[in-house]
Structure formats: structure tokens, C-alpha cells
Amino acid sequence: MAATPSPCDSSASASNKKWNNLRNILERDGPFCKTDFTPSPDILDFLQNTAKILVIGAGGLGCELLKDLAMMGFGDLHVIDMDTIELSNLNRQFLFRRCDIGSPKAECAARFINQRINTCSVTPYFAKIQDFDDLFYTQFHVIVCGLDSIVARRWINSMINSLVTYQEDGNVDPQSVIPLIDGGTEGFKGNVRVILPSLTACVECTLDLFPPQVTYPLCTIASKPRLPEHCVEYVKIIQWDKENPFSCALDGDDPQHISWVYEKALDRANKHNITGVTYRLVQGVVKNIIPAVASTNAAIAAACANEVFKMASNCYECMSNFMNFNDLNGIYTYTYAAEKNEECLVCSNAPQALNVGNPYTTTLDDVIHMLCESPKYQMKNPGITTIMYGKNKTLHMSSVGSIAERTRANLTMSLYQLGLRDGQQLMVSDATSPRTITMQLKYNLVDVEMN
Ligand SMILES: [Zn+2]
């Protein structure tokens, strides 16, 4: 390889001059540099020829991320996305054109960047993150996420944390830590977080920051509606099936369907003195739309790309560690250090105690509800197994039909009836994590005599 010309080398070709701004940062010392930073031309070379960055998601954030990283000098990008391109993506997912509709996002995005920026090679994967194993993820220096799903975010967080290994003295092996930069947007709000697995707060440590999912209890919708959304949900869930006006399933893209729901929801709202049912609201509730704002995506992706750059080049301190952003009224942002939860399900080494009051009255179903509803766990559909008399025993597994049938009776049995004693370990699997979590039952009823 030819020697790298210095920033002031007048013979530098146009393509080399392109990186002069980066050289100013990477080849000079400065008052804001990290204390252990050694300026060197080798760093740009590392970014261009060695650093391997994985971008998860090729949607609104992903397009921005790929463009930012490619133009920042990164030469080896990989992108995973399981979606195909739709018309409604084109206003902000600028790597796609009308002729790309129906094609995989990852492949189109990679092709666009590869054609446009000749110093960068993007490898696409038209797949789910769950399709890859730990060997795949360990090859990357930094992983950056632009996901719109909390379950997927929790899964990748759990995967990256599970790659951490510990040295003999119990300390984390720094070589096994793959930094995870996570960006998220919703309308005019966004956030960026920097996660050093097992060293700083992970997604699961701060799970209670995520707002509860917008689902309304059926009883509220049916009998005590208070919000315009309740009225729309009622028509969507109950009235549509009952009256079946078009003899087909409700289609959020069919204006006739939406108009029908709108009329009925309006009737119901009037009956209950509720205002605020509009055609637009009906569309939003029926299609479960999270509005996407291009400028929010751009700002959040830029902040993420900046963190990837700092992480890969080691030139500046990384953000510590959670940035909130809001551009609804002007621009508001603040950054704080989210604290690591020492009992975190995912990133702590601590055994998980599952506190239960009375094992004689607590049923397995109660435990499952607790795992789903507690802000700390927020599981989706946990399967539970245990070891009894040296043998694996499945207590509940609703994701597999035959096992669900066979274990249904366990749900109404108390933990005592199931033979689960204080200190018994339960192995819990869920869609939010690639690994099984071991939990230890802890009965808090001190005067319950267990035999
Ligand atoms: Zn954690």
C-alpha cells in the first residue's frame, strides 16, 4: 500500500484530500482528546481497512447511519434488515427509489452506498437478527442499532452481553466487550445510548424507561371508554367482527374501511361524551402508526455515527451514556449517565431471585403474569422449565402447541403443588433474549413450613 500523504502534502490526490478533515482530528493532539490517545496516520488506515462495523436496520435511521459512516471513512460496513421497501418509506429512506419498492432494504441500501462511495464496501443481510449466532456477532468492532422494535433491541442487547467473558480474577475481559450504540426515534423524540456490555448500563438495566406498550384493557374499551382511542379500538376489535360490514378483515389501507370505523367510533364517542375522534386518529390507531420524522432520524443517526467514530478511533471520550433529544419545540437535548442495575437480568453476574409471597397460593400462571407485567422483566411469552430429581421438567411452554396442551394444567397449580421449593431454579426462555435465564425462587413467607 502507498504511503499515506500528510495533510499538507501538495501532491496528495483529490481522493486523498477528501480525508484531510479526518486527518486533522486523528493525526494531531488537542485539548479535548482522550488522555491515552496517540495521534497517528494508522488510525485512519484502521477505520478504512480494518474496522468492521455492523449496522442493524436499514430503515429511517439505518439509511442515515450507512451514509454517515461511509462518508466518515469506514470501509467495511455490514447491514442487517428483514424488511422490504414500501412506498411510504421513500420520503425519508433516501437510499431507495420508486423502482426499489418490494426489494429488500438491506440489499438496496448496500448497493446504493457501494456505487456511490468507492472507499466503502457494504455487505447486506436480508434476514432477522435472530438468524445469526454469537460467532457472527463477535467479528464486529462496534455494533450500531437503528431499530424500531423494543423486543429486537432487547434481543441484540442480550446477545452482545452474553459474549462478554470474565478473566480468572473475576474482571471483565476487555477484548470480549463489543460496544453497542443504540439509536431510537419516535416522531419528534429520539435517544442515543452507548452501551459497553457489562461495564455500563444496558438496555435491560433501564427497561423501565420504555413507556408501557399502548394496549388498552378490553374491559375499559368495552364498558368504560374515556379516550377517543378507546372508541376506535372498540370498533376495531369488537364491532368490526360483529357487523362484518365488508365481509373481510379490516384493512388499514382501505379508505372505505377507515371511513366505516371513523363513523362508528364517532357514534360511540358521542354516546360517551368523548371528543377528539378524527379520521386521522382512526388511521393512526387502526394502523398502529408511529410517525417518522426525517430530521429526528438525521440528528439521532449523526449522534450515533459520532459515537461509533469515537469508539473506533479512541480519539475522544464517548458519550456517557444516554442522550435524550426532542425537536418538537426548538431543539432540546440532554445527556446523563444511566446507572447500571447491579441485579440486571442481562448484564450482571448476579443470580436472579424471583420473589414469591406465598407458594401455597401463588400459581404458575401468577408467576408468568409477573414476568410479563413487572417493569423489570416485561417478557412476552415466557417458557419455564426446571430440574426435578435430576431430570428436566417443562412447566410451561405456550410457544409449542403440543407442549402447551400437555402443560396447561400446571398453570392453575400452586408452586407448592408443583413441587417447587424455596431456592429451586427455574430456567426461563423468552423472545426478548437469545439465552435462557436462570431464576431462583425465593419465598418471602418466612413462617411457611416447607417440607
Ligand atoms: Zn443491564
Residues whose N, C-alpha, C, O or C-beta is under 5 A from the ligand:
A	BS01	ZN	A201 C202 E204 C205 C344 V346 C347
